[in-house]
Amino acid sequence: MKSTWNYRILAVPVHGEPEPYLQLTEVHYTDGVPTNYATNGARFGSDVSVDEILMMLDLAKEALTKPILWYGDLFPQEYKN
């Protein structure tokens, strides 16, 4: 069983709003299938170096090349806007 992760854009439903908001989030995979995600969006702690932030930004740009996934009960279905 191979576990990996990457950044993905998730569509987060907002009660009472017609459109979800989009959030950059860590998504975790088992054998290439999305199985879980971080409940908080991407953030940088005080102990993170500038080089680490640059690497994270490269990973975030890669997320923009992949389909948007739903957050919550519809995860990991694709969000179609």
C-alpha positions in Angstrom: 0.0 0.0 0.0 1.6 3.3 -1.1 0.7 6.5 0.6 1.3 9.9 -1.0 0.0 13.5 -0.8 -0.1 16.6 -2.9 -1.9 19.9 -2.9 -5.3 20.1 -4.6 -8.0 22.7 -4.9 -11.2 21.7 -3.0 -14.6 23.3 -3.5 -16.0 24.0 0.0 -19.8 24.4 0.2 -21.0 27.5 2.1 -24.5 27.3 3.7 -26.8 29.8 2.0 -24.4 30.6 -0.9 -24.9 29.4 -4.4 -21.2 28.8 -5.1 -18.6 27.1 -3.0 -15.3 28.8 -2.1 -12.1 27.3 -3.3 -9.3 26.2 -0.9 -5.8 24.9 -1.5 -5.5 21.8 0.7 -3.3 18.8 1.3 -4.9 15.7 -0.2 -3.7 12.2 0.9 -3.8 9.2 -1.4 -3.6 5.4 -0.9 -2.5 3.6 -4.0 -3.3 6.7 -6.1 -6.8 7.1 -4.8 -7.7 10.3 -2.8 -8.7 9.0 0.7 -8.4 12.1 3.0 -7.6 15.8 3.1 -6.4 18.3 5.7 -9.3 20.2 7.2 -7.3 23.4 7.2 -6.0 25.1 4.0 -2.3 25.5 3.3 -0.5 27.6 5.8 3.1 28.3 6.7 4.4 28.1 10.3 7.0 30.3 11.9 9.6 27.5 11.5 9.3 27.3 7.7 12.2 28.6 5.6 11.8 30.7 2.5 13.1 27.8 0.4 10.4 25.5 1.9 7.8 28.1 1.0 9.0 28.3 -2.6 8.8 24.5 -2.8 5.3 24.6 -1.4 4.3 27.2 -4.0 5.6 25.0 -6.8 3.5 22.2 -5.5 0.5 24.6 -5.2 0.9 25.6 -8.9 0.9 21.9 -9.8 -2.5 21.7 -8.1 -3.9 24.1 -10.6 -3.4 21.6 -13.4 -5.6 19.0 -11.7 -9.4 18.8 -11.4 -11.0 20.5 -8.4 -12.4 18.1 -5.8 -15.3 18.5 -3.5 -14.7 19.1 0.2 -17.0 17.2 2.7 -19.5 14.5 1.9 -18.9 14.7 -1.8 -15.1 14.1 -1.5 -13.3 12.9 -3.7 -15.8 13.6 -6.5 -14.7 16.3 -9.0 -16.3 19.7 -8.7 -17.6 20.9 -12.1 -18.2 24.7 -12.2 
